[in-house]
Amino acid sequence: METKIYQITSQAAGSDIIKQAASVIRSGGLVAFPTETVYGLGADATNPKAAGKIYAAKGRPSDNPLIAHICSYGDLSDIAADIPPEAKMLADMFWPGPLTIILKKQSSIPYETTGGLDTIAVRMPAHPVALGLIRASGCPIAAPSANTSGRPSPTLASHVAEDLDGKIPLILDGGEVGIGIESTIVDLTENVPTILRPGYITEAMIKEAVGQARTDPGILCADAAIRPKAPGMKYRHYAPKAELVIVDGEASAVIQKINTLVKQQQSQGRQVGVLGTDETRGAYQGAVFRSIGPRKDEEGIARHLYRVLREFDADHVDIIYSESFFTPGIGQAVKNRLLKAAAHQVLRV
């Protein structure tokens, strides 16, 4: 199939391009579109065959649920049941925005969308193009990240094309996304709201909104044997083609260890990449070095992570050594994504 790519601005949320994309959604097709987090691969969330096309295009495991995107809080009751007061409290504070909530599903949502679960993951994106597409389509849009399953999520339309060209009919190119990592997921079917995937919205922010919250310990643990609750988080995600190893510890010890590892790998004829920050630029010898930005700019680190991992693919490296990036705010989300990309390979020095 031919994949068409249309450039679209935030001001064109009601344009003919959006109307064409909405027609594709209503007819059971797929459209990749920008959100404030990453690019999503959208289909009618109420259409089981359309949801199935998402899994096929991505090569996504069928037990990994899709997130349904809506454009107004009033749409929530059409797809979710047993909505607790916390849902409205969170929506009032964070929607539109990078927060997904999990609730019991309505019968209107097929199991093909929910990965066979009786719950539905829902969010309202904070991007005019995404909201315009949902509104014009007249249905909730199921949309995981618009990439091949397991690969770094797309933060540019070119990333989508790299993975899905010829597999989907339409990509809406809205430029680079703002946040760069996926939404926080909060399970509201528990007695205590539980974070199943960290993101821009932190546990402290959720506690401020609803009074209590906890984080599933499995999502930040380096031990791969400790399984997170969210079905999708058990899979290797966000991964470059090369093997990725995180080196964690005091800065000077990390630099020394990575330089030693680089020499060892090069002696075996392997091309080595190093993921660091502006502060450590020039500290590594003989490797392909890429900076994720200044260490103090944690939002920039999150925004650049997937792009830099994809750039290593273009460098044709065989192995990547990464500094760790744990910071008080969004750093939990970055740590989680790196752990998944590295298949939990962490060297502590």
ZALUM-488810 format. One record per residue: residue number from 1; x, z negated, y negated of N, C-alpha, C in turn. Coordinates in steps of 0.02 Angstrom, whole numbers, plus 50000, padded with zeros to 5 digits. Layout:
[site NUM,[X,Z,Y],[X,Z,Y],[X,Z,Y]],
...
END
This chain:
[site 1,[50042,50000,50060],[50000,50000,50000],[50044,50000,49938]],
[site 2,[50018,50031,49885],[50054,50030,49822],[50036,49967,49784]],
[site 3,[50088,49933,49759],[50077,49873,49718],[50084,49891,49645]],
[site 4,[50030,49882,49607],[50031,49895,49535],[50050,49831,49498]],
[site 5,[50092,49839,49447],[50113,49782,49405],[50091,49795,49334]],
[site 6,[50050,49751,49307],[50026,49757,49238],[50053,49699,49197]],
[site 7,[50085,49715,49142],[50105,49662,49096],[50045,49639,49056]],
[site 8,[50041,49573,49046],[49982,49545,49012],[50004,49485,48973]],
[site 9,[49977,49478,48913],[49993,49420,48872],[49937,49368,48876]],
[site 10,[49953,49308,48854],[49902,49255,48854],[49843,49272,48810]],
[site 11,[49854,49314,48760],[49799,49333,48714],[49752,49385,48746]],
[site 12,[49774,49413,48804],[49734,49466,48836],[49693,49440,48895]],
[site 13,[49675,49375,48892],[49640,49344,48948],[49571,49375,48962]],
[site 14,[49544,49411,48914],[49480,49443,48924],[49484,49519,48925]],
[site 15,[49543,49545,48939],[49555,49617,48933],[49529,49656,48993]],
[site 16,[49534,49723,48987],[49515,49767,49043],[49559,49754,49104]],
[site 17,[49621,49734,49093],[49665,49719,49150],[49637,49660,49190]],
[site 18,[49615,49609,49154],[49585,49551,49188],[49522,49572,49225]],
[site 19,[49481,49615,49194],[49420,49638,49228],[49437,49677,49291]],
[site 20,[49489,49717,49289],[49510,49754,49349],[49535,49706,49403]],
[site 21,[49574,49657,49383],[49599,49608,49431],[49541,49568,49462]],
[site 22,[49493,49550,49421],[49435,49513,49446],[49395,49554,49496]],
[site 23,[49392,49619,49484],[49358,49664,49531],[49393,49664,49599]],
[site 24,[49460,49662,49598],[49498,49658,49661],[49482,49593,49697]],
[site 25,[49479,49538,49660],[49463,49473,49691],[49393,49475,49722]],
[site 26,[49344,49499,49685],[49275,49500,49710],[49267,49545,49771]],
[site 27,[49309,49596,49777],[49304,49642,49834],[49344,49617,49894]],
[site 28,[49371,49557,49889],[49408,49528,49946],[49482,49543,49947]],
[site 29,[49508,49567,49890],[49580,49583,49886],[49621,49526,49857]],
[site 30,[49687,49540,49850],[49734,49490,49826],[49763,49510,49759]],
[site 31,[49773,49461,49716],[49803,49472,49650],[49854,49416,49638]],
[site 32,[49915,49434,49620],[49965,49384,49599],[49959,49375,49524]],
[site 33,[49960,49313,49501],[49949,49299,49430],[49990,49238,49408]],
[site 34,[50005,49233,49344],[50044,49177,49319],[50002,49114,49310]],
[site 35,[50031,49057,49324],[50003,48993,49302],[50059,48957,49264]],
[site 36,[50044,48897,49241],[50096,48859,49205],[50149,48831,49252]],
[site 37,[50136,48830,49317],[50183,48802,49365],[50226,48857,49396]],
[site 38,[50197,48898,49440],[50230,48957,49469],[50177,49012,49474]],
[site 39,[50198,49072,49495],[50150,49125,49506],[50110,49111,49569]],
[site 40,[50044,49123,49566],[50001,49113,49623],[49978,49179,49654]],
[site 41,[49962,49176,49718],[49935,49235,49753],[49862,49220,49768]],
[site 42,[49817,49252,49729],[49747,49233,49729],[49701,49275,49770]],
[site 43,[49649,49242,49797],[49594,49275,49832],[49532,49232,49824]],
[site 44,[49474,49260,49837],[49411,49223,49834],[49412,49166,49885]],
[site 45,[49410,49104,49860],[49416,49045,49903],[49356,49037,49950]],
[site 46,[49300,49071,49935],[49240,49065,49976],[49237,49120,50030]],
[site 47,[49285,49165,50030],[49285,49222,50076],[49338,49212,50130]],
[site 48,[49318,49198,50191],[49367,49184,50244],[49415,49242,50258]],
[site 49,[49390,49304,50254],[49434,49361,50267],[49486,49368,50211]],
[site 50,[49465,49355,50149],[49511,49359,50093],[49565,49305,50099]],
[site 51,[49545,49245,50118],[49594,49192,50128],[49643,49211,50183]],
[site 52,[49618,49243,50235],[49662,49265,50289],[49714,49315,50266]],
[site 53,[49697,49356,50216],[49744,49405,50189],[49803,49370,50155]],
[site 54,[49790,49312,50124],[49844,49274,50093],[49895,49253,50145]],
[site 55,[49870,49224,50201],[49915,49202,50254],[49956,49260,50282]],
[site 56,[49923,49317,50290],[49957,49376,50318],[50010,49403,50271]],
[site 57,[49994,49408,50206],[50042,49435,50157],[50104,49390,50150]],
[site 58,[50093,49325,50152],[50148,49277,50143],[50185,49262,50208]],
[site 59,[50153,49275,50266],[50181,49251,50328],[50175,49175,50332]],
[site 60,[50120,49149,50306],[50109,49078,50298],[50076,49048,50360]],
[site 61,[50099,48990,50384],[50066,48957,50441],[49993,48944,50426]],
[site 62,[49949,48955,50473],[49877,48951,50461],[49852,48880,50452]],
[site 63,[49894,48829,50467],[49872,48760,50457],[49896,48732,50390]],
[site 64,[49922,48775,50347],[49946,48754,50281],[49891,48770,50230]],
[site 65,[49855,48720,50206],[49796,48733,50163],[49814,48769,50098]],
[site 66,[49764,48804,50071],[49770,48837,50007],[49738,48794,49953]],
[site 67,[49762,48800,49891],[49732,48764,49835],[49681,48808,49801]],
[site 68,[49621,48781,49791],[49568,48818,49756],[49574,48805,49682]],
[site 69,[49576,48858,49642],[49583,48852,49569],[49515,48865,49536]],
[site 70,[49496,48821,49490],[49433,48826,49454],[49447,48830,49379]],
[site 71,[49396,48848,49340],[49407,48855,49267],[49366,48806,49227]],
[site 72,[49325,48763,49259],[49290,48710,49223],[49275,48653,49271]],
[site 73,[49270,48592,49244],[49258,48534,49287],[49190,48541,49322]],
[site 74,[49143,48573,49290],[49077,48581,49320],[49079,48621,49385]],
[site 75,[49131,48661,49395],[49137,48700,49457],[49157,48657,49517]],
[site 76,[49182,48596,49503],[49208,48555,49557],[49156,48538,49609]],
[site 77,[49095,48521,49586],[49043,48500,49633],[49019,48557,49678]],
[site 78,[49034,48619,49658],[49015,48676,49701],[49058,48682,49763]],
[site 79,[49118,48654,49760],[49164,48663,49816],[49187,48597,49847]],
[site 80,[49173,48540,49813],[49195,48475,49838],[49136,48427,49842]],
[site 81,[49140,48381,49891],[49087,48331,49902],[49117,48261,49894]],
[site 82,[49073,48213,49888],[49095,48142,49883],[49148,48134,49829]],
[site 83,[49132,48157,49769],[49181,48156,49715],[49183,48085,49684]],
[site 84,[49240,48051,49689],[49244,47983,49662],[49255,47982,49587]],
[site 85,[49245,47925,49554],[49255,47921,49482],[49326,47939,49462]],
[site 86,[49375,47926,49507],[49445,47941,49490],[49456,48016,49477]],
[site 87,[49415,48058,49508],[49423,48130,49497],[49409,48148,49424]],
[site 88,[49357,48121,49396],[49340,48133,49326],[49393,48102,49280]],
[site 89,[49417,48044,49297],[49468,48011,49256],[49532,48053,49254]],
[site 90,[49552,48079,49311],[49612,48120,49314],[49601,48187,49279]],
[site 91,[49542,48216,49289],[49527,48281,49257],[49527,48274,49181]],
[site 92,[49498,48219,49156],[49495,48208,49084],[49565,48204,49054]],
[site 93,[49612,48176,49091],[49680,48167,49065],[49725,48227,49078]],
[site 94,[49717,48261,49135],[49767,48310,49155],[49743,48382,49165]],
[site 95,[49678,48394,49162],[49653,48463,49171],[49632,48492,49104]],
[site 96,[49646,48555,49091],[49687,48600,49132],[49759,48575,49134]],
[site 97,[49791,48583,49192],[49860,48560,49198],[49885,48559,49269]],
[site 98,[49947,48538,49280],[49981,48543,49344],[49965,48485,49392]],
[site 99,[49901,48472,49402],[49879,48419,49448],[49827,48446,49496]],
[site 100,[49839,48436,49561],[49792,48456,49614],[49764,48392,49645]],
[site 101,[49698,48390,49654],[49667,48333,49687],[49636,48355,49753]],
[site 102,[49637,48310,49802],[49609,48324,49868],[49546,48284,49876]],
[site 103,[49491,48319,49895],[49426,48289,49905],[49395,48317,49969]],
[site 104,[49339,48288,49990],[49301,48317,50045],[49274,48385,50024]],
[site 105,[49272,48433,50069],[49250,48500,50050],[49175,48509,50060]],
[site 106,[49147,48555,50021],[49079,48578,50032],[49079,48632,50086]],
[site 107,[49021,48644,50116],[49016,48695,50169],[49028,48765,50142]],
[site 108,[49024,48774,50076],[49036,48840,50046],[49109,48862,50053]],
[site 109,[49153,48815,50067],[49225,48830,50073],[49242,48837,50147]],
[site 110,[49265,48895,50170],[49279,48905,50241],[49343,48869,50263]],
[site 111,[49348,48856,50327],[49407,48824,50354],[49469,48868,50347]],
[site 112,[49459,48933,50340],[49516,48978,50329],[49552,48961,50264]],
[site 113,[49515,48935,50215],[49545,48915,50152],[49579,48847,50157]],
[site 114,[49551,48802,50196],[49576,48733,50199],[49624,48720,50256]],
[site 115,[49645,48772,50291],[49690,48761,50347],[49659,48722,50404]],
[site 116,[49593,48728,50411],[49558,48693,50465],[49538,48622,50448]],
[site 117,[49551,48600,50388],[49536,48531,50368],[49467,48525,50337]],
[site 118,[49440,48464,50337],[49375,48451,50305],[49384,48431,50232]],
[site 119,[49444,48440,50206],[49458,48425,50136],[49477,48488,50099]],
[site 120,[49470,48486,50032],[49487,48543,49990],[49535,48519,49935]],
[site 121,[49588,48557,49922],[49634,48544,49867],[49612,48586,49808]],
[site 122,[49605,48555,49749],[49577,48589,49690],[49619,48574,49629]],
[site 123,[49628,48625,49587],[49657,48612,49521],[49629,48662,49470]],
[site 124,[49639,48645,49406],[49620,48689,49351],[49685,48706,49314]],
[site 125,[49710,48768,49320],[49774,48785,49290],[49771,48788,49214]],
[site 126,[49827,48773,49182],[49831,48775,49109],[49867,48838,49087]],
[site 127,[49839,48896,49105],[49868,48960,49084],[49809,49005,49068]],
[site 128,[49808,49035,49008],[49751,49076,48988],[49737,49134,49035]],
[site 129,[49789,49166,49062],[49779,49222,49107],[49746,49198,49172]],
[site 130,[49770,49142,49199],[49740,49116,49260],[49667,49096,49249]],
[site 131,[49654,49061,49195],[49585,49040,49180],[49540,49101,49168]],
[site 132,[49566,49151,49133],[49527,49211,49120],[49510,49248,49185]],
[site 133,[49558,49250,49231],[49546,49284,49295],[49494,49246,49336]],
[site 134,[49497,49181,49338],[49448,49141,49376],[49379,49151,49346]],
[site 135,[49375,49148,49281],[49310,49155,49246],[49280,49224,49258]],
[site 136,[49322,49276,49253],[49297,49344,49262],[49278,49358,49335]],
[site 137,[49312,49325,49382],[49298,49336,49453],[49233,49303,49474]],
[site 138,[49214,49249,49441],[49151,49215,49458],[49154,49175,49522]],
[site 139,[49214,49156,49543],[49222,49117,49605],[49285,49076,49600]],
[site 140,[49290,49021,49638],[49354,48986,49641],[49406,49031,49674]],
[site 141,[49467,49027,49650],[49520,49070,49676],[49569,49027,49716]],
[site 142,[49575,49042,49780],[49625,49009,49822],[49693,49041,49807]],
[site 143,[49743,49000,49793],[49807,49030,49772],[49866,48983,49787]],
[site 144,[49903,48998,49840],[49968,48967,49849],[50019,49005,49806]],
[site 145,[50082,48987,49810],[50133,49023,49772],[50139,49094,49800]],
[site 146,[50154,49142,49754],[50153,49213,49771],[50222,49236,49796]],
[site 147,[50242,49209,49853],[50307,49225,49882],[50301,49229,49958]],
[site 148,[50352,49255,49989],[50356,49250,50062],[50362,49177,50081]],
[site 149,[50325,49155,50131],[50324,49085,50150],[50395,49060,50165]],
[site 150,[50412,49002,50136],[50477,48973,50147],[50528,48989,50094]],
[site 151,[50516,49042,50055],[50564,49064,50003],[50553,49024,49938]],
[site 152,[50602,49025,49892],[50591,48992,49828],[50529,49022,49793]],
[site 153,[50489,48978,49764],[50428,49001,49731],[50445,49045,49671]],
[site 154,[50400,49092,49654],[50414,49139,49600],[50398,49110,49531]],
[site 155,[50446,49115,49486],[50435,49095,49417],[50434,49156,49370]],
[site 156,[50447,49215,49398],[50443,49279,49363],[50404,49328,49406]],
[site 157,[50372,49377,49374],[50336,49428,49412],[50384,49468,49456]],
[site 158,[50447,49475,49435],[50496,49512,49475],[50510,49476,49541]],
[site 159,[50504,49409,49541],[50512,49372,49604],[50455,49388,49652]],
[site 160,[50394,49394,49624],[50336,49412,49665],[50347,49481,49697]],
[site 161,[50368,49529,49655],[50379,49597,49679],[50433,49599,49732]],
[site 162,[50485,49558,49723],[50540,49556,49772],[50514,49538,49841]],
[site 163,[50466,49493,49845],[50440,49469,49909],[50380,49508,49934]],
[site 164,[50336,49529,49888],[50270,49554,49909],[50255,49626,49890]],
[site 165,[50303,49662,49864],[50291,49732,49846],[50270,49771,49909]],
[site 166,[50215,49808,49903],[50189,49846,49959],[50142,49806,50004]],
[site 167,[50135,49741,49991],[50092,49698,50032],[50028,49677,49996]],
[site 168,[50029,49682,49929],[49970,49663,49889],[49956,49719,49839]],
[site 169,[49894,49725,49815],[49878,49781,49770],[49898,49771,49697]],
[site 170,[49902,49707,49674],[49908,49697,49601],[49947,49634,49584]],
[site 171,[49992,49642,49535],[50029,49585,49507],[50018,49585,49432]],
[site 172,[49996,49529,49405],[49989,49521,49333],[50053,49487,49307]],
[site 173,[50090,49523,49266],[50155,49499,49241],[50144,49465,49173]],
[site 174,[50145,49399,49174],[50136,49361,49113],[50200,49330,49087]],
[site 175,[50258,49355,49112],[50322,49327,49090],[50341,49266,49130]],
[site 176,[50393,49232,49106],[50418,49172,49141],[50368,49115,49133]],
[site 177,[50359,49075,49187],[50313,49018,49185],[50345,48961,49146]],
[site 178,[50304,48911,49129],[50329,48857,49087],[50359,48799,49123]],
[site 179,[50330,48778,49179],[50353,48718,49214],[50403,48735,49269]],
[site 180,[50385,48781,49314],[50433,48805,49363],[50431,48773,49431]],
[site 181,[50394,48719,49440],[50382,48691,49506],[50308,48679,49515]],
[site 182,[50287,48675,49577],[50216,48671,49593],[50184,48606,49568]],
[site 183,[50117,48606,49567],[50079,48549,49542],[50088,48487,49585]],
[site 184,[50079,48430,49553],[50073,48367,49590],[50008,48368,49630]],
[site 185,[50012,48345,49693],[49951,48340,49734],[49935,48267,49746]],
[site 186,[49873,48247,49730],[49849,48179,49739],[49789,48178,49785]],
[site 187,[49793,48140,49838],[49739,48133,49886],[49691,48078,49863]],
[site 188,[49629,48098,49848],[49578,48049,49826],[49530,48030,49882]],
[site 189,[49547,48049,49944],[49506,48027,50001],[49533,47961,50030]],
[site 190,[49589,47937,50004],[49617,47873,50025],[49589,47817,49982]],
[site 191,[49597,47754,50004],[49575,47697,49964],[49615,47693,49899]],
[site 192,[49680,47710,49904],[49723,47712,49845],[49744,47784,49834]],
[site 193,[49735,47813,49774],[49758,47881,49762],[49831,47890,49784]],
[site 194,[49843,47941,49825],[49909,47948,49856],[49939,48015,49839]],
[site 195,[50000,48014,49812],[50035,48076,49796],[50065,48106,49859]],
[site 196,[50043,48167,49876],[50068,48201,49935],[50121,48253,49919]],
[site 197,[50126,48272,49855],[50179,48316,49832],[50194,48298,49759]],
[site 198,[50256,48280,49743],[50272,48263,49673],[50277,48324,49630]],
[site 199,[50265,48316,49566],[50268,48371,49519],[50277,48345,49448]],
[site 200,[50256,48384,49400],[50263,48366,49330],[50224,48303,49313]],
[site 201,[50166,48294,49344],[50126,48233,49334],[50153,48179,49381]],
[site 202,[50180,48126,49354],[50215,48075,49393],[50167,48019,49416]],
[site 203,[50193,47977,49461],[50153,47921,49486],[50135,47874,49429]],
[site 204,[50181,47863,49382],[50166,47819,49325],[50109,47847,49283]],
[site 205,[50108,47912,49274],[50055,47944,49235],[49987,47937,49270]],
[site 206,[49987,47944,49336],[49925,47937,49374],[49900,47865,49372]],
[site 207,[49946,47817,49378],[49926,47747,49372],[49896,47732,49304]],
[site 208,[49923,47762,49252],[49895,47752,49185],[49824,47777,49181]],
[site 209,[49809,47831,49218],[49743,47861,49214],[49691,47824,49256]],
[site 210,[49711,47802,49317],[49662,47773,49364],[49677,47702,49385]],
[site 211,[49732,47673,49362],[49747,47604,49376],[49791,47590,49435]],
[site 212,[49789,47633,49486],[49831,47624,49544],[49848,47691,49576]],
[site 213,[49904,47694,49609],[49926,47754,49644],[49987,47736,49686]],
[site 214,[49999,47775,49737],[50060,47767,49777],[50085,47836,49797]],
[site 215,[50148,47839,49819],[50178,47902,49839],[50191,47900,49914]],
[site 216,[50170,47952,49949],[50185,47957,50021],[50261,47953,50030]],
[site 217,[50286,47904,50067],[50359,47895,50073],[50394,47954,50107]],
[site 218,[50357,47994,50145],[50388,48049,50181],[50412,48105,50137]],
[site 219,[50386,48111,50075],[50403,48169,50034],[50470,48163,49999]],
[site 220,[50498,48102,49994],[50562,48093,49961],[50616,48067,50007]],
[site 221,[50600,48060,50071],[50648,48033,50119],[50693,48089,50145]],
[site 222,[50758,48076,50147],[50805,48126,50172],[50803,48132,50247]],
[site 223,[50770,48085,50281],[50765,48087,50354],[50709,48136,50373]],
[site 224,[50729,48191,50403],[50680,48243,50421],[50631,48219,50475]],
[site 225,[50649,48165,50510],[50605,48139,50563],[50544,48104,50535]],
[site 226,[50547,48083,50471],[50490,48050,50439],[50447,48104,50408]],
[site 227,[50389,48114,50438],[50346,48170,50418],[50300,48152,50360]],
[site 228,[50297,48194,50308],[50248,48183,50255],[50178,48197,50280]],
[site 229,[50127,48170,50246],[50058,48179,50267],[50033,48249,50254]],
[site 230,[50051,48279,50197],[50025,48345,50179],[50050,48397,50230]],
[site 231,[50004,48435,50260],[50024,48483,50312],[50078,48531,50289]],
[site 232,[50073,48556,50228],[50121,48606,50204],[50190,48578,50195]],
[site 233,[50197,48512,50184],[50262,48483,50170],[50305,48473,50232]],
[site 234,[50277,48487,50291],[50318,48481,50352],[50361,48542,50363]],
[site 235,[50346,48596,50327],[50384,48658,50336],[50443,48662,50288]],
[site 236,[50495,48701,50308],[50549,48715,50262],[50521,48760,50207]],
[site 237,[50533,48740,50145],[50507,48777,50087],[50563,48790,50037]],
[site 238,[50548,48834,49990],[50589,48843,49930],[50661,48865,49946]],
[site 239,[50673,48892,50005],[50741,48900,50029],[50771,48968,50012]],
[site 240,[50834,48967,49988],[50871,49030,49982],[50890,49056,50051]],
[site 241,[50917,49116,50054],[50936,49145,50118],[50996,49108,50149]],
[site 242,[51040,49084,50106],[51100,49048,50130],[51082,48976,50149]],
[site 243,[51123,48947,50191],[51117,48875,50207],[51130,48836,50143]],
[site 244,[51092,48783,50133],[51099,48741,50073],[51112,48669,50094]],
[site 245,[51163,48638,50064],[51181,48569,50077],[51185,48532,50011]],
[site 246,[51152,48474,50006],[51155,48432,49947],[51211,48381,49955]],
[site 247,[51253,48374,49904],[51306,48324,49904],[51288,48271,49853]],
[site 248,[51279,48210,49875],[51252,48157,49832],[51302,48100,49826]],
[site 249,[51309,48074,49765],[51354,48019,49753],[51377,48017,49682]],
[site 250,[51429,47977,49668],[51458,47973,49601],[51488,48040,49583]],
[site 251,[51483,48059,49519],[51497,48127,49498],[51566,48152,49518]],
[site 252,[51618,48112,49506],[51686,48134,49522],[51696,48143,49597]],
[site 253,[51664,48099,49636],[51670,48104,49709],[51634,48166,49734]],
[site 254,[51577,48183,49703],[51540,48243,49723],[51582,48305,49709]],
[site 255,[51613,48309,49650],[51654,48366,49633],[51712,48374,49682]],
[site 256,[51745,48318,49697],[51802,48320,49743],[51780,48343,49812]],
[site 257,[51724,48317,49836],[51700,48334,49903],[51680,48408,49906]],
[site 258,[51644,48432,49856],[51623,48502,49857],[51683,48548,49855]],
[site 259,[51734,48533,49814],[51794,48575,49812],[51829,48577,49880]],
[site 260,[51829,48521,49915],[51859,48519,49982],[51818,48563,50030]],
[site 261,[51753,48557,50026],[51710,48597,50070],[51716,48672,50055]],
[site 262,[51722,48689,49990],[51729,48759,49971],[51792,48788,50004]],
[site 263,[51848,48752,50000],[51910,48776,50030],[51903,48785,50105]],
[site 264,[51869,48737,50137],[51860,48742,50210],[51819,48804,50229]],
[site 265,[51766,48816,50192],[51723,48873,50206],[51760,48939,50192]],
[site 266,[51797,48941,50138],[51833,49002,50120],[51888,49018,50171]],
[site 267,[51917,48966,50201],[51968,48978,50252],[51939,49011,50314]],
[site 268,[51873,49007,50321],[51838,49039,50377],[51808,49106,50356]],
[site 269,[51825,49128,50295],[51802,49193,50272],[51731,49193,50246]],
[site 270,[51704,49135,50228],[51635,49131,50203],[51633,49130,50127]],
[site 271,[51582,49163,50100],[51569,49162,50028],[51529,49100,50011]],
[site 272,[51551,49061,49961],[51521,48996,49947],[51492,48995,49877]],
[site 273,[51433,48966,49871],[51401,48954,49807],[51399,48880,49791]],
[site 274,[51401,48862,49727],[51395,48793,49705],[51341,48789,49651]],
[site 275,[51293,48745,49660],[51240,48734,49611],[51256,48670,49573]],
[site 276,[51269,48677,49508],[51287,48619,49467],[51251,48621,49400]],
[site 277,[51281,48588,49351],[51251,48584,49284],[51301,48609,49232]],
[site 278,[51278,48614,49170],[51324,48635,49117],[51384,48589,49112]],
[site 279,[51374,48525,49127],[51428,48477,49121],[51483,48487,49173]],
[site 280,[51466,48517,49229],[51517,48526,49282],[51541,48599,49287]],
[site 281,[51521,48640,49239],[51545,48709,49237],[51622,48707,49229]],
[site 282,[51657,48742,49273],[51729,48742,49271],[51761,48691,49316]],
[site 283,[51721,48648,49348],[51748,48595,49390],[51761,48618,49462]],
[site 284,[51734,48676,49480],[51739,48699,49549],[51782,48763,49552]],
[site 285,[51826,48764,49601],[51873,48820,49606],[51854,48867,49663]],
[site 286,[51851,48932,49646],[51845,48983,49697],[51775,48997,49722]],
[site 287,[51725,48961,49697],[51657,48971,49721],[51616,49010,49669]],
[site 288,[51560,49038,49692],[51511,49067,49646],[51471,49009,49616]],
[site 289,[51482,48994,49553],[51451,48936,49522],[51391,48958,49480]],
[site 290,[51337,48923,49488],[51278,48934,49445],[51254,48866,49419]],
[site 291,[51242,48865,49353],[51218,48804,49321],[51142,48805,49317]],
[site 292,[51113,48747,49328],[51041,48739,49322],[51022,48716,49252]],
[site 293,[51073,48705,49209],[51062,48684,49140],[51094,48617,49126]],
[site 294,[51083,48588,49067],[51110,48521,49052],[51076,48468,49094]],
[site 295,[51114,48420,49119],[51085,48368,49162],[51032,48327,49126]],
[site 296,[51039,48319,49061],[50990,48278,49024],[50923,48313,49015]],
[site 297,[50922,48378,49025],[50860,48416,49016],[50824,48423,49083]],
[site 298,[50788,48370,49103],[50757,48370,49169],[50702,48422,49175]],
[site 299,[50667,48436,49122],[50615,48489,49126],[50648,48557,49134]],
[site 300,[50705,48568,49102],[50742,48630,49111],[50768,48638,49181]],
[site 301,[50792,48583,49211],[50815,48585,49280],[50759,48608,49326]],
[site 302,[50700,48580,49317],[50642,48599,49358],[50624,48672,49347]],
[site 303,[50624,48694,49284],[50603,48762,49268],[50651,48814,49295]],
[site 304,[50716,48798,49300],[50766,48846,49321],[50782,48845,49396]],
[site 305,[50759,48794,49431],[50780,48784,49501],[50769,48844,49545]],
[site 306,[50708,48869,49548],[50692,48924,49594],[50727,48989,49574]],
[site 307,[50732,49001,49508],[50767,49061,49485],[50840,49060,49507]],
[site 308,[50873,49003,49500],[50943,48999,49519],[50952,49006,49594]],
[site 309,[50908,48977,49634],[50912,48985,49706],[50905,49058,49726]],
[site 310,[50861,49094,49693],[50854,49166,49707],[50915,49205,49685]],
[site 311,[50947,49184,49631],[51007,49219,49608],[51064,49213,49658]],
[site 312,[51067,49158,49694],[51118,49152,49747],[51107,49204,49802]],
[site 313,[51044,49222,49814],[51031,49276,49863],[51065,49341,49841]],
[site 314,[51059,49356,49776],[51090,49417,49750],[51166,49413,49752]],
[site 315,[51193,49352,49753],[51265,49343,49757],[51292,49350,49829]],
[site 316,[51246,49353,49877],[51263,49361,49948],[51310,49306,49973]],
[site 317,[51296,49244,49952],[51336,49188,49977],[51312,49168,50047]],
[site 318,[51357,49138,50085],[51341,49116,50152],[51318,49044,50155]],
[site 319,[51341,49003,50108],[51322,48933,50105],[51325,48910,50033]],
[site 320,[51280,48864,50016],[51276,48837,49948],[51283,48761,49951]],
[site 321,[51326,48733,49910],[51331,48661,49901],[51301,48643,49833]],
[site 322,[51255,48596,49833],[51220,48578,49772],[51232,48506,49753]],
[site 323,[51244,48494,49688],[51241,48426,49663],[51169,48401,49670]],
[site 324,[51159,48336,49669],[51091,48309,49671],[51065,48301,49600]],
[site 325,[50999,48304,49593],[50968,48303,49527],[50909,48255,49526]],
[site 326,[50923,48191,49533],[50869,48142,49531],[50867,48108,49463]],
[site 327,[50812,48117,49428],[50804,48088,49362],[50739,48048,49360]],
[site 328,[50730,48004,49311],[50673,47957,49313],[50604,47990,49311]],
[site 329,[50597,48047,49277],[50531,48078,49269],[50516,48129,49322]],
[site 330,[50524,48193,49304],[50508,48248,49350],[50561,48255,49404]],
[site 331,[50614,48213,49400],[50668,48217,49449],[50646,48205,49520]],
[site 332,[50593,48166,49531],[50567,48157,49598],[50545,48224,49628]],
[site 333,[50513,48265,49588],[50490,48330,49611],[50549,48375,49627]],
[site 334,[50601,48374,49584],[50660,48415,49597],[50694,48393,49661]],
[site 335,[50700,48328,49670],[50731,48301,49731],[50693,48324,49793]],
[site 336,[50627,48320,49790],[50585,48342,49846],[50595,48415,49862]],
[site 337,[50597,48458,49810],[50605,48530,49821],[50673,48546,49850]],
[site 338,[50725,48513,49825],[50793,48525,49851],[50799,48502,49923]],
[site 339,[50770,48444,49939],[50772,48420,50008],[50740,48469,50055]],
[site 340,[50682,48498,50035],[50649,48546,50078],[50690,48610,50084]],
[site 341,[50720,48633,50028],[50760,48694,50029],[50822,48685,50073]],
[site 342,[50848,48624,50075],[50909,48610,50114],[50893,48588,50185]],
[site 343,[50829,48590,50204],[50809,48565,50270],[50837,48495,50282]],
[site 344,[50837,48455,50228],[50857,48384,50229],[50931,48374,50245]],
[site 345,[50972,48425,50233],[51045,48417,50243],[51075,48385,50179]],
[site 346,[51095,48321,50185],[51122,48284,50129],[51188,48251,50150]],
[site 347,[51242,48264,50113],[51305,48229,50122],[51312,48176,50069]],
[site 348,[51322,48114,50088],[51330,48060,50039],[51403,48041,50034]],
[site 349,[51429,48041,49973],[51500,48027,49962],[51508,47970,49911]],
END
